[in-house]
Amino acid sequence: MLNYSARAARALGFLKRHYNDVEIYVEDTANRNMWLRLLETILPDRVRLSSVNVLGGRNKVLTACKLDQGADGRRRLYIIDGDFDFLHGAKKPKLRNLYRLNAYCVENIILRPESVVEVGFNNCTDSSKDLIARRIDFDDAIRPHENLLRSLFVIYATVEKLALGLTTVGYSVHRVMTKREGQLLLDPLKLKQRIRSLLKDAVLRVGVRVFSTARREVGARATGLSLDQMISGKAYLLPIIWYRLRTLSDCSIQIEQFKVQLASRFRAEYEPWLARRIRKVCAG
């Protein structure tokens, strides 16, 4: 996929003006079709959008947005993930035409049980909807491990806050899962081991007092946050469910295709603030 610089973003939107009535720039490195399908579900009628501008990481999107603050009549929106902002207590940057998702990332807002069942059914040759629902079972897959996942991401956010250079969400969820009875399941022992190992590495770098103080501050903000605001859907929640779906012998959907099909079933009520902002931008 082409990698555009932040300075080239506005020119990119200009080049697409003949088939886009609105310019959308997103924080992502791949799967522009996921974004396109999502946005198609909430765009007003007769508003054309044939291509979404995938700029890469958050800094590129923010830089591009900063360079595009003029009031020139163009209809555009720059979208960034929530990432660790909610755990850090970080406010959205005050930039015109910028929207921050009210979730860790876009995968959080497209992952819904009813959508997964429909996507699974459309990609299975024999499995019934009831069987698919039982197999993915959000309550069994994630809820029993919610406290451990929250603890892990509080530590991840603390590590990021202190800029310790340790791996956080890049640590594959597959490494904290175990195959049991033909399924890949979250393993509480592996989650605890991951937490202990990361704590040890963090404390060795900054000391117990510094890390504990920062961790308490982050943990205090975690109270009241939803799972979707705290835990990466892209790196953790969505793969957990996808692994379960793939254990059905008649389902072979790949994870990026899975995302595109989930996005096509997005509904405005999943994140009403985004739907309202898109419609406001389209209204000019």
C-alpha positions in Angstrom: 0.0 0.0 0.0 1.2 3.5 -0.8 2.5 5.5 2.1 1.6 9.2 1.9 3.3 11.9 3.8 1.2 14.2 6.1 1.9 17.1 3.7 0.6 15.2 0.7 -2.7 14.4 2.4 -4.6 17.5 1.2 -3.4 17.1 -2.3 -4.6 13.5 -2.2 -8.0 14.6 -1.2 -8.0 17.1 -4.1 -7.1 14.4 -6.6 -10.1 12.4 -5.5 -12.6 15.3 -5.6 -14.4 14.0 -8.8 -15.6 10.8 -7.0 -15.6 11.9 -3.3 -18.1 14.5 -2.0 -16.3 14.4 1.4 -12.7 13.8 2.3 -12.1 11.3 5.1 -8.6 10.7 6.5 -8.0 7.9 9.0 -5.4 6.6 11.3 -4.6 3.2 9.8 -2.0 1.4 7.7 -4.2 -1.0 5.8 -7.8 -2.2 5.0 -9.3 1.0 3.6 -12.3 -1.1 2.6 -13.2 -1.6 6.2 -13.4 2.1 6.7 -15.3 2.6 3.4 -17.9 0.0 4.4 -18.3 1.5 7.8 -18.8 5.0 6.6 -21.2 3.9 3.9 -23.6 2.8 6.6 -23.8 6.3 8.1 -23.3 8.7 5.1 -26.4 10.7 4.2 -28.1 9.7 0.9 -26.5 11.1 -2.3 -23.2 11.8 -0.6 -20.5 10.1 -2.7 -17.5 8.4 -1.0 -15.5 6.0 -3.1 -12.1 6.1 -1.4 -10.9 6.7 2.2 -7.4 8.2 2.7 -5.4 5.9 4.9 -2.5 8.0 6.3 -0.8 5.6 8.7 -0.1 6.4 12.4 -1.7 9.0 14.7 1.1 11.5 14.3 0.7 11.6 10.5 -3.1 12.2 10.8 -2.6 14.9 13.4 0.2 16.6 11.4 -2.0 16.5 8.2 -4.9 17.9 10.1 -2.8 20.8 11.5 -1.7 21.6 8.0 -5.3 21.7 6.9 -7.0 24.2 9.3 -8.1 26.8 6.7 -11.8 27.4 6.1 -11.8 26.8 2.3 -15.2 25.2 1.9 -14.0 21.6 1.6 -15.9 19.0 3.5 -13.4 16.8 5.3 -12.8 14.9 8.5 -9.6 13.5 10.1 -10.3 10.5 12.4 -7.9 9.2 15.1 -8.2 6.3 17.5 -8.7 6.7 21.2 -5.7 4.6 22.0 -4.5 5.1 25.6 -6.0 8.6 25.7 -8.9 7.6 28.0 -6.5 5.9 30.5 -4.1 8.9 30.3 -6.9 11.4 30.8 -5.8 13.1 27.5 -8.1 15.6 25.9 -8.8 15.5 22.2 -6.4 17.9 20.4 -8.1 21.2 19.6 -8.0 21.0 15.8 -10.7 21.9 13.3 -12.0 18.8 11.3 -10.6 16.3 13.8 -12.6 13.5 15.4 -11.4 11.0 18.0 -13.2 7.7 18.3 -14.9 7.1 21.6 -13.1 3.7 21.8 -9.6 2.4 21.7 -9.8 1.9 17.9 -12.2 1.3 15.1 -12.1 -2.5 15.6 -13.8 -1.9 18.9 -16.8 -0.2 17.4 -17.4 -2.8 14.7 -17.1 -5.8 16.9 -20.7 -6.7 18.0 -22.1 -10.2 18.7 -25.0 -9.8 16.3 -22.7 -8.7 13.5 -20.2 -11.6 14.2 -23.1 -14.1 14.0 -24.3 -12.7 10.7 -20.8 -12.6 9.2 -20.1 -16.1 10.4 -23.3 -17.4 8.9 -22.5 -15.8 5.6 -19.1 -17.5 5.5 -20.1 -20.9 6.8 -21.5 -23.6 4.6 -23.3 -25.7 7.2 -23.1 -24.1 10.7 -26.4 -22.6 12.0 -26.7 -19.2 13.6 -27.3 -20.8 16.9 -24.1 -22.9 16.6 -22.1 -19.8 15.6 -23.5 -17.8 18.5 -22.6 -20.6 21.0 -19.1 -20.9 19.5 -18.2 -17.2 19.6 -20.0 -16.6 23.0 -18.6 -13.2 24.0 -19.5 -13.8 27.7 -17.4 -17.0 27.7 -14.6 -15.7 25.5 -13.9 -12.3 27.2 -15.9 -11.6 30.3 -14.3 -14.1 32.7 -10.9 -12.5 31.9 -12.1 -8.9 31.9 -10.3 -8.0 35.2 -7.0 -9.4 34.0 -7.3 -7.7 30.6 -8.1 -4.4 32.4 -5.1 -4.8 34.7 -2.8 -5.6 31.7 -3.9 -2.5 29.8 -3.5 -0.3 32.8 0.1 -1.5 32.9 0.4 -1.0 29.1 -0.8 2.6 29.4 1.5 3.2 32.3 4.5 1.9 30.3 3.5 4.2 27.5 3.0 7.2 29.8 6.6 6.7 31.2 8.0 6.1 27.7 9.8 3.0 28.9 10.2 1.5 25.4 8.7 -1.8 26.4 6.4 -3.8 24.1 2.7 -3.2 24.9 -0.1 -4.0 22.5 2.5 -5.3 20.1 2.7 -8.4 22.3 0.4 -10.8 20.4 -2.8 -11.9 22.1 -2.0 -15.4 20.7 0.8 -15.6 23.2 -1.6 -15.4 26.1 -4.0 -18.0 24.7 -4.0 -21.8 25.0 -5.6 -24.4 22.7 -8.1 -26.5 24.5 -10.7 -28.8 23.1 -10.0 -27.6 19.6 -10.3 -23.9 20.5 -7.8 -21.1 21.2 -8.9 -19.6 24.5 -7.5 -16.9 26.7 -5.3 -18.4 29.4 -5.5 -16.7 32.8 -2.2 -18.1 33.9 -0.5 -16.7 30.8 -2.2 -13.4 31.3 -0.9 -13.3 34.9 2.6 -14.3 33.7 2.6 -11.5 31.1 1.5 -9.0 33.8 4.3 -10.1 36.2 6.9 -10.1 33.5 6.1 -6.6 32.3 5.9 -5.2 35.8 9.3 -6.6 36.5 10.8 -5.1 33.4 9.1 -1.7 34.1 10.3 -1.6 37.7 13.9 -2.4 36.7 13.8 0.7 34.4 12.3 3.3 36.7 12.0 1.9 40.2 9.1 0.7 42.3 8.0 4.2 43.5 7.9 5.9 40.1 6.1 3.1 38.4 3.6 2.5 41.2 2.7 6.2 41.4 2.0 6.4 37.7 0.2 3.1 37.7 -2.2 4.3 40.5 -3.0 7.4 38.5 -3.8 5.4 35.3 -5.7 2.8 37.3 -7.9 5.5 38.9 -8.9 6.7 35.5 -9.8 3.2 34.5 -12.7 3.2 36.9 -15.8 3.8 34.8 -14.3 3.3 31.5 -15.9 0.7 29.2 -13.9 -2.3 27.9 -13.9 -0.7 24.5 -12.3 2.4 25.7 -9.5 0.5 27.5 -8.7 -2.7 25.5 -7.5 -2.7 21.9 -10.0 -4.3 19.6 -7.5 -4.6 16.9 -4.8 -6.4 18.9 -6.9 -8.3 21.4 -10.7 -8.4 21.4 -11.4 -8.9 17.7 -8.7 -11.6 17.2 -10.0 -13.5 20.3 -13.5 -13.8 18.6 -12.1 -14.4 15.2 -10.0 -17.4 16.5 -13.3 -18.9 17.9 -15.1 -18.4 14.6 -12.3 -20.0 12.7 -12.6 -23.2 14.8 -15.8 -24.0 12.8 -14.6 -26.4 10.1 -16.8 -24.8 7.5 -15.6 -21.2 8.1 -12.3 -20.0 6.5 -12.7 -16.2 6.6 -9.5 -14.3 6.9 -9.2 -11.7 9.7 -9.0 -8.6 7.3 -12.0 -9.9 5.4 -13.7 -10.4 8.7 -13.2 -6.7 9.5 -14.6 -5.5 6.2 -17.8 -7.6 6.6 -18.2 -6.5 10.3 -17.8 -2.9 9.2 -20.6 -3.2 6.6 -22.9 -4.1 9.5 -22.0 -1.0 11.5 -24.9 0.9 12.9 -25.0 4.6 14.0 -26.0 3.6 17.6 -22.7 1.8 18.0 -21.0 5.2 18.1 -23.6 7.9 17.7 -21.1 10.7 18.0 -19.3 9.6 14.9 -22.5 9.3 12.9 -23.5 12.8 14.0 -20.1 14.3 13.1 -20.0 12.6 9.7 -23.5 14.0 8.9 -22.6 17.4 10.1 -19.5 17.4 7.9 -21.5 16.3 4.9 -24.0 19.1 5.5 -21.2 21.6 5.0 
